[in-house]
Amino acid sequence: MNVIVILTDQQRSDALGKVNPQYITPNLDLLANDGVLFYNAYTSNPVCTAARACLLTGKYSSQTGIYGNGKGIRPDDIQLPEIMAKSGYKTAYVGKYHLGGGGNEPIPA
């Protein structure tokens, strides 16, 4: 089975053409039509770096220590790509990461 997670930062739940015709999001709408769209999804943190850390580690900000932007995930925190790689998946991350020192480090997998 193939798994692709597309995370759009700071996007309201109704800011998708499939949900609200006021928005024009044809590519996201195509993906939503052919995949899974979560209508009742919530973020654990409203700040992009902190929310991304929560998603990748499965921990709350109180556990990652990341409440805002500019702080990296601790090296001992296991991330979702590491778990998937151990199960035989090939993993990749495309886009902004902002959870490491200089921003250009690969995610461990």
Stockholm file with secondary structure:
# STOCKHOLM 1.0

chainA/1-109         MNVIVILTDQQRSDALGKVNPQYITPNLDLLANDGVLFYNAYTSNPVCTAARACLLTGKYSSQTGIYGNGKGIRPDDIQLPEIMAKSGYKTAYVGKYHLGGGGNEPIPA
#=GR chainA/1-109 SS CCCCCCCCTTCCTTCSTTTCTTSCCHHHHHHHHHSCCCTTCCCSCSSHHHHHHHHHHSCCHHHHCCCSSSCCCCTTSCCHHHHHHHTTCCCCCCSCCCCSSSSCCCCCC
#=GC SS_cons         CCCCCCCCTTCCTTCSTTTCTTSCCHHHHHHHHHSCCCTTCCCSCSSHHHHHHHHHHSCCHHHHCCCSSSCCCCTTSCCHHHHHHHTTCCCCCCSCCCCSSSSCCCCCC
//
